[in-house]
Amino acid sequence: MKTDDGFVAALFTAPIANRLLRRIESSAVTPNQVTLLSILTKLVASALYATAWWPALVLGAVLVQLSFVFDCLDGQLARHRGQTSGFGEWLDFMGDCLGDLVLIAGIALGCAAVTSSLTPFLWSYAAILVLFYRHFDWMLLVRVLGGGYQQLHHTPTRSIDEPSKAQVIDAARERSKAEWGWFARSLDWLAPKGTVENRSLVFWGKRALLLSNGERYMLISVLGMIDRPEWIFPVLVVWGGVVYPLITVHRWQLFGGR
């Protein structure tokens, strides 16, 4: 389990995946097979969202969550068995990107069928822009930012309050405050800090606001279940369009040029 995961992943999805891990750890199931199952589940969910029929939306919402459970499980299984690989990481990343793209298309088709309008497709293009910005931003930051940022992401499962990791983050915060002043202090106040907030309600509230994968899929599921899929794109675009660039700016503050 990744200890730096978002609110939904850390408190709900990953524990479910851990239970499944104990059941399949000795089986012939491979991590890549679990990844493919996650992709297939999301594709079926996308088709159900495209129907715009409320019972199908409910089932699609459940499958979106199940797909995310499998998405957590594949990495857990690979790390548990020592079977991590470059191909597995590629398959997982491409599966997330293509699965999200098809899911957006399914939601747009369903909303367009109900409204007889092209507006859902326009919203879907904006949602794609926001989501793919998030998908590729972290990958580019690892390449272009300084050694401190690369050191933090060398092992993705390290805890945020691990002493060596906390030391790097705290040093970067002090440099940022000295160089950026009140703006740095404001962004740092908004960021979740496991070393200071000690996994408090404030910490998890901030993690939820980051709109990580778990929060994003939960949003899609909840709005589907209450028969309001037309709200999905506006919420994603506005929420992600504000939060994701702020995350980028904060990371540049901490590690840019270092």
N, C-alpha and C positions, 0 to 999 in steps of 0.2 A: 504493500500500500504506500502511495506517495503521501508523505506527511504534509506536504505543502499544497495539497489539492484544495479545491474550493469547498464551500459549505456543503452542498448537496453530495458531492463525491466523497468527502471525508466522513460525513456523519450518516449517510444513507447508502449510497451506491457501493462504495468500497467494502463495507461490512457484509453486504449481500454477496458480493463477488468472493469475499474470503470464505464464506460458507460453501459456495460452489467449488472453490479451489480445493477444499478438503475432500470433496466428493470425487473429483476427477484427477487429483494429483498423481494417482497410481495407474490411471487409465492410459490408453493409447492416443488420447486426444492431444493434439499439438497446439502450441500457441497460435500458429498461423491459421489453423482450422477455426479456432475461436474468433480470430479477427475476421475471417471470411463469413462466419455466422453472424457477427455483429453487422457487417455490411449488408448481408442478405436481409436481416431483420429490419434494418432501416429502410431498405428498398421496398419491402412489403408495407411498412408504415407509410411511406410516401404515397404508394398507390391508394391506400385507404384514405389519406387526407385529400387526395384528388377527387374522391367521390362526393365530398361535402355532405355526406349523409351522417347524421349525428351518431348512430350506433357504430358506424365505421370509424368516425373520429375518435370515439372512446377507445376502441380496439387499437387504432393507430397510436394513440397517446400512450397506451400500455406498452406497445412494441417499441416506441421511441425510448422509453425507460429501460426496457429489456436490452435493447441494442447498446445502451450506454453501460449497462452492467457487463455485457460481454466485452465491451471496449476496455473496461477496467480489468476484467479477468484475464485477457490475453497477456497483458504485461505482468500481472501478478504470477501467472503460470510460468512465463518465460524466466522471470527472476528466481522463482522458487526452484526451478529445475536447472538453472544455469544455462538456459538455451537462448539467451538474448543474441540477436544477430542484426547485421545491417539490413538485410532483406526484410526481416520482421519489422524493424522500425520504419522502413520505407512503405511496406504494405499497410501498416497501421496509419501512418500519416496520409497516404493517398486515399485510403479507405475513409478516413474522417472527412477529407476534402470533397471527394466525389459523393459520399453519402449525404453530406450537408447540401451539396448542390442539387441532388435529386430530391431531397426532402423539401427544399425551398420550391423547386419546380412543382411538386405535388400540391403543396399548400397554395401556390399561385393558381394552379389549374382549378382547384376546388373553389377558391374565392371568386375567380373569374366566372365560373359556371353559375354561381349564385347571383352575382351582381350584373352579369352580362356586360361587363366593362373591362377595359384594358388596364385600369388603374392598379389592380393587384400585381400585374406584371411589372409595372413601373416600380412599385414598392419592392418587388422581389429583386430587381436589379440593384436597388440601393442596399438591400439586405445582403446580397452576394458581395458587394463592395466592402461592407462593414466586416462580414465574417472572414473574408479572405485577407483583408488587412490584418486581422487578428491572427489568422493561421500563419502568415508569412512574416509578420513583424518580429515575433520572438526568434525565428530562425535567423533573420538578418541581424538582429541585435547581438546574437552570440558570435557572429562573424566579425562585426565591425566595432563592437565596444571593447573596452580594455580587459586586461588580464583578470581584474577582480570579478567582473561579471562572468567571464568564462570559468573562473574557479568555482563560482557558486553553482553553475549548471553542469559541471563535469560529472556529477553523480546526482540525477534528478530525484532520488528518493531520500536524500539527506534532509534531516529535520531542520526547520527554520531556526530552532533554538540550539542547534548543535554549536558548541563553543567556537570552533574555527570559522564556521559560517557566520555566526552572529558577530564575530570580531570584524570580518570583512565588511558586513553591512553597516555596523556602527561607525567604522572609520569612514566609510563612504558618506554616511549621513552628516558627519561633522564637517567634512570637506565641502559638501553641497551647501550646508547652511552658511558656511563662511563665504562662499562664492556667490550664492543666489539670494541670500537674505530671506526676507519675509515670504517670497514665493516658494522657496525650497521648504521653509517651515510649514507652509500651508499644505503643500502636496504631501509632505511627510506625515502630517497629522491625519490626512485622509487615508494613507496607506496602512494595511494591516501589519502590525509589528508583534510577532510571537515572542520576541525577547522582552518586550515591555508589558504587553497586555496579557501575556500568560494564558492564551487560549480563552479569554473571557468572552462574554456576550458581545462586547464591542469588537473584539478581534473577529469573531465569526460573522458579525454583521457587515464588517468591512470586506471580508472575503466574499460574502454573497454579492455585494455591490460590484465586484470586479467582473461579474457576468462571465464566469468560466464555463466550460462545456456543460457541467452539471446543471448550473443555473439556467443556461440557455435552453437545454432540453426540457427542463422542468417547466419553464415558461411555455414552450411549445405544447407540452402535454396538458398543462392546466387549462390553457386557452382553448385547446381542442376539446377537452372534456366538458367545458361549459358552453360549447357550441359558439365560440367566438374566435374562429381561426383568422378572421379579418383583422384582428388586433395584433396578431403575431408580428407582422412586418413593421408596423409603426413603432411598437415597443422596442423591438430589436434594433431598429435603425437609430432611434433617438437615444436609447440607453447605451448601446454599444458605440454609437457615434460620438458620445461624450466621454465615456469611460476609457475606451481603448486608446485614443490618442493621449489621454492623461497618463495612462500607464507608461506609454512610450516616453513621454516627456520626463516622468519621474525617474525612469531608468537611465535616460541620458543625463539627467542631473547627477545621479549617483555615480555613474561609471563612464560617461562620455569622455573620451580623450585620455582615459587612464590605462 
